Amino acid sequence: MIDRTFFIPRPSRYYRDFLIYLFGFAAAFVWGIETSWPMIILPWALAVLCLHRAGLFCHEVVHHGKTASLRGFRALYTWTVALIVMVPPLRFGLPHLAHHRLGVFGTHDDPQYPLVRGNRFAMIMVLLVIPFVVPFTNLLMTVTGALGAFRLERALDRWSTEKLGFSLSSELDAAQQAEVRRHAQVTLVLFAAFVLLLPGALPFYYAVLVAGWALITARIPLEHELERLAQSSGPHDQMADSFTIESPLALLIQPVGFRFHTAHHMYPGVPYHNLPALHEELKRSSPDYRNSIISLRTAIRGPKSVR
């Protein structure tokens, strides 16, 4: 067992890192909508990087948002970045926690294990098509959520899972539906105000969202083998089928602790800021863990090619 101190979050670190990214995005967005081509590339790139990093804190909210010291942070994320990207934490949280569940990870029931290795069509969909589509599907889910049309959502989810290969939603209980509906209604009001007051900023907003989602989907093949589905899985499978990339180059698409993905799957209760130290501890004490460390080049080519 690892030391319990690894599990203790530092709320000040959460607020500091998140607010740096949030204010960085806000400044870059204002700069971008007041700038013309070709200088607009600079604020666009800065807005993408900052929103991407701020958005990844949804992952922390899902795993640690119920911790007493982080409840305020969960509210901060929910009513800032989650409004911008139109994804309340519950939309991401339910399928992601299923992805971590013993017996579900890497099986047919895992909603976050796309088989993109060796499937060129699936890889193209995930890396090149989905980033352009997700802003529209998120807007659609915001409308259905605001209207309380959750039965329609389930029908759309079945269609998108079958035809497009990715899920739009998860089944929600009554309390979760109420939370999602409230968030969707606020999101829709703010989006309508944005369209009415700053219609010329819509293309810039869309371009930022597309690139941000592209960074997120680019991360998917770097985390697991994604070649075949298992019948069942246990704790060792989550370690054996997760990868860690030590190269600082991975920080472009795996910031906020994501490059230590094996340590995260072994101990999902460890906050992102403690993952580097946990990684060093596991590397020192566990030969099996050391086998999960691969280079960025190997992750891109396919870990099976060298294992």
Rosetta blueprint (number, residue, H / E / L):
1 M L
2 I L
3 D L
4 R H
5 T H
6 F H
7 F H
8 I L
9 P L
10 R L
11 P H
12 S H
13 R H
14 Y H
15 Y H
16 R H
17 D H
18 F H
19 L H
20 I H
21 Y H
22 L H
23 F H
24 G H
25 F H
26 A H
27 A H
28 A H
29 F H
30 V H
31 W H
32 G H
33 I H
34 E L
35 T L
36 S L
37 W L
38 P L
39 M L
40 I L
41 I H
42 L H
43 P H
44 W H
45 A H
46 L H
47 A H
48 V H
49 L H
50 C H
51 L H
52 H H
53 R H
54 A H
55 G H
56 L L
57 F H
58 C H
59 H H
60 E H
61 V H
62 V H
63 H H
64 H H
65 G L
66 K L
67 T L
68 A H
69 S H
70 L H
71 R H
72 G H
73 F H
74 R H
75 A H
76 L H
77 Y H
78 T H
79 W L
80 T L
81 V H
82 A H
83 L H
84 I H
85 V H
86 M L
87 V L
88 P L
89 P H
90 L H
91 R H
92 F H
93 G H
94 L H
95 P H
96 H H
97 L H
98 A H
99 H H
100 H H
101 R L
102 L L
103 G L
104 V L
105 F L
106 G L
107 T E
108 H L
109 D L
110 D L
111 P L
112 Q L
113 Y L
114 P L
115 L L
116 V L
117 R L
118 G L
119 N L
120 R H
121 F H
122 A H
123 M H
124 I H
125 M H
126 V H
127 L H
128 L H
129 V H
130 I H
131 P H
132 F H
133 V H
134 V H
135 P H
136 F H
137 T H
138 N H
139 L H
140 L H
141 M H
142 T H
143 V H
144 T H
145 G H
146 A H
147 L H
148 G L
149 A L
150 F H
151 R H
152 L H
153 E H
154 R H
155 A H
156 L H
157 D H
158 R H
159 W H
160 S H
161 T H
162 E H
163 K H
164 L L
165 G L
166 F L
167 S L
168 L L
169 S L
170 S L
171 E L
172 L L
173 D L
174 A H
175 A H
176 Q H
177 Q H
178 A H
179 E H
180 V H
181 R H
182 R H
183 H H
184 A H
185 Q H
186 V H
187 T H
188 L H
189 V H
190 L H
191 F H
192 A H
193 A H
194 F H
195 V H
196 L H
197 L H
198 L L
199 P H
200 G H
201 A H
202 L H
203 P H
204 F H
205 Y H
206 Y H
207 A H
208 V H
209 L H
210 V H
211 A H
212 G H
213 W H
214 A H
215 L H
216 I H
217 T H
218 A H
219 R H
220 I H
221 P H
222 L H
223 E L
224 H L
225 E L
226 L L
227 E L
228 R L
229 L L
230 A E
231 Q L
232 S L
233 S L
234 G L
235 P H
236 H H
237 D H
238 Q H
239 M H
240 A H
241 D L
242 S L
243 F L
244 T E
245 I L
246 E L
247 S L
248 P H
249 L H
250 A H
251 L H
252 L H
253 I L
254 Q L
255 P L
256 V L
257 G L
258 F L
259 R L
260 F E
261 H H
262 T H
263 A H
264 H H
265 H H
266 M H
267 Y L
268 P L
269 G L
270 V L
271 P L
272 Y H
273 H H
274 N H
275 L H
276 P H
277 A H
278 L H
279 H H
280 E H
281 E H
282 L H
283 K H
284 R H
285 S H
286 S L
287 P H
288 D H
289 Y H
290 R H
291 N L
292 S L
293 I E
294 I L
295 S L
296 L H
297 R H
298 T H
299 A H
300 I H
301 R H
302 G L
303 P H
304 K H
305 S H
306 V L
307 R L
